[in-house]
């Protein structure tokens, strides 16, 4: 009797579980997945189209149009022309000269300021955080006129700027990118550092650690995931910057890759195939950075979401 009852109970549980699983697929979930699939396709479609156009000869697209079958075959000639005629390698070096120091300096300054705001007991910490964060509320277009005049009035030695001014110099682009990215990084890192247990700093104080050692040997290693996540974002943002390089740089050979693509548009006004190839080449460095730091990037986002 007991065996029959347990069998019936098990059967009933299995049946109810099957009903729950059958009824678990709700219309809202289907609609959400459908929406995400459509948005993902809409996001990837322009990239796939640019990739397709970059492999097609200009004679084929001129005759049959861009939205057509690859009549005439596919070729790497557009990439070769973009690299040689557009001097992509030269402009990639300019972008690296701007991006790498700007990212490193921003992370160093932001981590130092964030450490002071979150861990050093002093008056005005909140005001200091507000000041750094408020800079991100001002649009770049509203500040370009005074910044343009300031850059024209600041002299620099020749080893920093061939023009002798902050304007039209790689150093000026590094400074402006650090300035405008610093506030966001300070906000993120200061909030992240507040989640570090105070016992770690107390133990460091017992060991005689100075303020600098507590920052360099305790805080920075713990913040490595957050720094990697911010480093990935900063690399993408600064590398892809178009506005500052166009307005604050007049010499075409000094500009980074994003502004150089604008020059390529004027040089090959009818050859969109070469422009597509150059744009895809320009996207490779940021893709490599993301792939290399992908694990740290995801870990930084997850830790930021769960701490506190």
N, C-alpha and C positions, 0 to 999 in steps of 0.2 A: 504493500500500500504506500509505504514511504517512497519507494522507488518510482511508482507511477506518478505520485504528486510532484516529485522533483523533476521528472521528465516533462510533465505538463507545464511546470513553472518555467523550465528552461526553454521550452517551445514558445511559450507566451512572450518571454523576454526577447527571444530571437526575432519573433514576429514584430513586436513593438519596436525593436531596434531597427529592423528592416524598414518599417514605416517611417521612423525618424530619419533614416538615411535617405529614403526615397523623397521624403518631404523636405530634406535639408537644402536642396537646390531651389532657392527662392528666386522669384523674378527679379528682385533687386540685385542679387548677386550676378545673375546672368547679364543684366543691363550694365552693371559696373564693369564686368569683364569685357563685354562688347565695346563699351566706351573706351577702355584702356587699349584694346587691340586697335581700334580705329585711330586713336590719337598716336599710338606708337607707329602705325603705318604712315600717318600724315607727317610725323616727325622725321622718319627715315626716308620717305619718298624723295624729297629734294636732294639728299645726299646721294641716293642711288641714281637719280637722274643726272646729277653732275658727274658722277663716276662714269656713267654710260656715255655722256657727251665727250668727256675727256679722252676717251679711246677712239672716237670716231674722227675720220679725216674731215677737214673743212670742206673739201669738194663734195663729200657725200651729204653733209648737212645743208650745204648751200643748194643742192639740187633737189633733195627729197624732204628737207625740213628736219628739225630736231626731233620731233615726235614721229619717228619712222623706224623701220627695221634697219639693221646695220648693213645696208647694201654698200658694197665696196670694202667690207671687212673692218677690222679693228686694228689700231696701231698705237705704238708708244711714242710716235713722233711729236705729239703735243707736249708730252712731259719733257722730252729733250729740248724742244724749242722754248718751253717755259723756263727751264733751268739755265739755258745758255743765253737766249735773247733777253729774258727778263732779269738775269743776274740774281736768281733766287738765293743762291748760296751766300752772296754778299749781304743781302738783306736779312737772311736768317742769322748771320753773325751779329748784325746790328741788334736784332731782337734779343739774342742771347746776352749781349753786353748790357742791355737795359733790364731784362727780366731777372736774370740771376742775382745781381746785386740788390735790386729792388725788393725781391722776395726775402732774401736773407736779412737785409737791414730792417724790413718791416717786421719780420718775426722776432728779431732780437729786441727792437725797441718796444714792440707790443707786449712781449713776454715780461720785459722789465717793468713797464708801467702797470701791467696787469698784476704782477707780483706785489708791487707797492700798494695798489688799490685794495687788493684782497687780503694781504697778510700783514702789512705794516699798520700798526695802530696810530693813526694821526687824524687830525681834524681836516675836514674838507675833502675826504676821499670820494664821497658821492658827487661833490661839485666837480672834482677832477674827471671822474668818469663821464659826467654829463657833457663837459667841455669837449672831451675827445669824441664822444658819440655824436654830438651836435654837428660836427663837421660833415658827417655823412648825410645830413638832412638838406644841405644846400646843393642845388643842381650845378653841374659843371658849367653849363651854358650861362648861368647867372654870374659866375665869377671870372669868366674868360677875359673880359675887358681889363679889370684891374690886374689880373695875373699877367696878362700880356705886357702891360706897362711895367710891372715889377721885373719881369724877366728881361726887358730891354734896358733896365737901369742897373742891374746887378753885374758888376764886372767879374770875370774869372781869369785865372792865369791861362796861358796858352796850352799848357799840358793837360788842362781840363776841358778847354773849349777853343777850337781853332778860330772862332769868331770873336773871342775875347769877352763874350757875354753869356749869361745864363740862357738867353734865347738862342735857338739853333744849335743846341749842344745835347749830346747824349746824357751828360751829367744832369742837365735840367729836366729831362724826361724821367730820370731815376728819382730825382727829388720830388717831382710832382706826383708820381705814382706812389711813392712811399707816403707822402702827406695825405693823399686821399684814401689810401687803404688802411692807414694806421688806426683810425677810429673804430672801424668794424672789428679789427683783430683785437684791439684792447678790450672791447666789450665782450667778445667771445671768451678770450683767455682769462679775463678777470672773473667771469662767472664760473668758468671751469675750475680755476684755482681755489675758489671758495669751497669746493667739495673735497679738497684734500684734507684728510684728518689732521687736527691740530697736534695729535700725539707725535706725529713724525717730526714736527718742528720742535716740540718740547724735548724729544730725544736728541735732536741735533744740538739744541742749546746745552743740554747736559754734557755732550761731547765737546763743547767749546766751539761750535761752528759759528762763524761770523755771518752777517747778513748776506754777504756775497756767496758764501759757501752754501747757505740754505737755499739761495736762489739757484745757483749753478749745479749743485750736487744732489739736491732733494727735489726741487720743484720742476726743473726742466726735464729730467728723466721721466717723471710721472706724466708730464704734459706732452710726451712724445706723440701719442695718437692724435691729440688735438692739433699739435704743430704740423703733423703730416697732412691732416685734413685741410688746415688753413693754407699750407704750402701748395697743395694741389689747386685749391681755388684761386689763390693769388697768382700762381703761374698762368692759369687759364685767363684770368681777368687782365693781367698786365700784358701778357703776350698778345692778346686779342685787341688791345686798346687801339682805337683808330682816331679818336677825337684829339687827344693831347698831341700825338705825333703829327697830325695834320696842321694844327693851329700854331704850335710852338716850335715847329721845325720847318725851315724854308729850303734847306739844301736837300735835294732829292736823294743823293747818295748816302745821307746820314739816317734816313728814315728806316723804321722797322718794316717787317714783311707785310703787315696789314696795310700800311700806307703805300707801300710799293705796289701792291695789287691795284690800288687806285691809279697809279701811273701806268700800269700795264693795260688798264682799261682804255686809256687815251692812246696808247701806242698800237694796240690791236683792237680797234674799235669794232671790227666786224668778225674777229676771230674769237668767238666765245668758247671754242673748244680749248684753246690755249689758256684762256682765263680760268676755265674750270679745272684744268690740270694744275695750274699754279695755285689755285685755292686749295686743292686737295693736298698738294705738297706742303703748303703752309700749315695745314691742320695736323700733319704727322707729329711734330714735336709735342704738342699738348696731349695727343693720344698716347704717346710713349710715356709721358709723365704720369698720366692717369693709370695706365696699366702697371707701371712700376710701383706706384704708391697706392694701388687699389685696396690692398688689404688694410694698410694703415688708415686710409681715408674712411673706409667703412667702419673700422674699429673706433675712429675718432667720433664719427657721427653717432654710433651706438652708445658709446660711453657718455657723450654729451646728453643723450636722451634719457639715460637711466640713472645718472648720478643725481644725488640730492633727493 
